[in-house]
Amino acid sequence: MPKNLRRLERFNRQTMEQEVFIQKLQRPLWFRFFLLKALPAAFFAGIKIHSLSSESATISIRFSWLTQNPFKSIYFACLAMAAEMSSGILALIHSQHIKPNISMLVVGMKVDFHKKAVGQIHFECQDGSMIHTAIENSMKTQIGQTITTHSRGLNEDGVPVADFYITWSFKQKIK
């Protein structure tokens, strides 16, 4: 089989597996079970997927007794968890079913807060293609790749609450 045909076949299989994984994540019960198993703090904070594709993710978190701070707004760590999830879920989608596995790690975070976070906050990250490229480069070069993703948090009125800049490192694990 020609090399280009094998690469196309691998790409089609990987894309199909990504779509199946996205469909699973979009099922509320499956996602809740996933959170309980892998990220229990996110489960108890009530993080939900609002929208998801291989290019972008929108994650929501609501002000509640479990997410509050003493100032009657959402605790910054809960906001950070939702913001990180919006880019991290894209990294998870693009690294699923890659062998050997991809190691991914948050190595930095910068945040700009704009407004008090009350009600429901939606964090959107549109950096799926940048994440995909970093993972592909990591696989090709066997050298760790570092990128900074952007996740913007909007309140129910569409007003920016916070901008998170999350720096990720991707490296394919050695066989």
C-alpha positions in Angstrom: 0.0 0.0 0.0 1.4 3.4 -1.0 2.6 5.7 1.9 0.1 8.5 1.0 -2.8 6.0 1.0 -1.8 4.6 4.4 -1.6 8.2 5.8 -5.1 9.0 4.3 -6.5 5.8 5.8 -5.1 6.6 9.2 -6.4 10.2 9.0 -9.9 9.0 8.1 -9.9 6.4 10.9 -8.7 9.0 13.4 -11.3 11.5 12.3 -14.0 9.0 12.6 -12.8 7.9 16.1 -12.8 11.6 17.1 -16.4 12.1 15.9 -17.5 9.0 17.9 -15.7 10.4 21.0 -17.3 13.8 20.5 -20.7 12.2 20.3 -20.1 10.3 23.5 -19.0 13.4 25.3 -22.1 15.3 24.2 -24.3 12.7 26.0 -24.9 14.3 29.4 -25.0 11.0 31.3 -21.8 9.7 29.7 -20.0 13.1 30.2 -21.1 13.1 33.9 -19.7 9.6 34.4 -16.5 10.6 32.6 -16.1 13.6 35.0 -16.9 11.5 38.1 -14.2 9.0 37.0 -11.5 11.3 35.7 -12.2 14.8 37.2 -14.4 14.5 40.3 -13.9 18.2 41.2 -15.4 19.2 37.9 -18.3 16.7 38.4 -19.2 18.3 41.8 -18.8 21.8 40.4 -21.4 21.0 37.8 -19.3 21.7 34.7 -21.3 21.0 31.5 -20.6 20.9 27.8 -22.6 23.5 25.9 -21.1 22.8 22.5 -18.3 20.7 21.2 -16.5 20.0 17.9 -13.0 19.1 16.9 -12.4 22.9 16.4 -14.0 24.5 19.4 -15.5 23.7 22.8 -17.8 25.7 25.0 -18.0 24.6 28.7 -20.4 26.1 31.2 -20.2 26.5 35.0 -23.0 28.0 37.2 -22.8 29.9 40.4 -23.8 27.6 43.2 -23.1 26.8 46.8 -20.2 24.5 45.6 -18.7 27.1 43.3 -19.1 30.3 45.4 -16.5 32.4 47.1 -17.1 34.7 50.1 -17.9 37.6 47.8 -21.0 35.9 46.3 -19.4 35.1 42.9 -17.8 32.1 41.3 -14.5 31.1 43.0 -11.6 31.8 40.6 -10.4 28.2 40.8 -13.8 27.0 39.5 -13.6 29.5 36.6 -10.0 28.2 35.9 -11.3 24.6 35.9 -14.0 25.4 33.3 -11.6 27.5 31.2 -9.0 24.7 31.2 -11.6 22.1 30.4 -12.6 24.1 27.2 -9.1 23.7 25.8 -8.3 20.4 27.5 -11.2 18.6 26.0 -10.0 19.7 22.6 -6.6 18.3 23.4 -8.2 15.0 24.6 -10.2 14.8 21.3 -7.1 15.3 19.2 -5.0 12.9 21.2 -7.5 10.0 21.5 -6.5 6.8 19.9 -2.9 7.9 19.1 -0.3 5.2 19.9 2.0 5.6 21.7 0.0 8.0 23.9 0.4 11.8 23.9 1.5 13.3 27.2 -0.3 16.6 27.8 0.4 19.0 30.6 -0.6 22.5 31.6 2.6 24.4 32.1 1.3 27.9 32.5 -1.7 30.1 32.9 -2.4 33.8 32.6 -5.8 35.3 33.3 -7.4 38.7 32.9 -10.6 39.2 34.9 -13.1 41.7 33.6 -16.2 41.4 35.7 -17.7 39.6 38.7 -18.7 36.0 37.7 -22.3 35.3 38.7 -25.0 33.2 37.1 -23.9 30.9 34.3 -20.5 31.5 32.6 -19.6 29.9 29.3 -16.0 29.4 28.4 -15.2 29.0 24.7 -12.0 27.9 23.2 -11.6 27.9 19.4 -8.0 26.6 19.2 -8.8 23.0 18.0 -6.7 23.3 14.8 -3.7 24.8 16.7 -3.9 21.9 19.3 -4.1 19.4 16.4 -1.1 20.9 14.7 1.0 20.8 18.0 0.1 17.1 18.6 0.9 16.2 15.0 4.3 18.1 15.2 5.0 16.3 18.5 4.5 12.9 16.8 6.6 13.8 13.7 9.5 15.3 15.6 9.4 13.4 18.8 10.0 16.8 20.5 7.6 18.4 23.0 5.5 21.1 21.6 4.2 24.1 23.6 1.3 26.2 22.7 -0.9 28.8 24.4 -4.7 28.5 24.0 -7.3 31.2 24.7 -10.5 30.6 26.5 -13.0 33.5 27.0 -15.6 33.4 29.7 -18.9 35.2 28.9 -21.8 35.7 31.3 -25.5 35.2 30.4 -25.6 38.6 28.8 -22.6 37.9 26.6 -20.4 40.2 28.6 -16.7 39.0 29.0 -16.0 37.9 32.5 -12.5 36.6 32.1 -9.9 35.7 29.5 -7.7 32.6 30.3 -4.5 31.9 28.4 -3.5 28.3 29.1 -0.1 27.0 28.0 0.0 23.4 27.1 2.9 21.0 26.5 2.4 18.0 24.2 4.9 15.2 23.8 4.5 11.7 22.4 5.4 9.1 25.0 8.4 6.9 24.0 7.5 3.3 23.2 
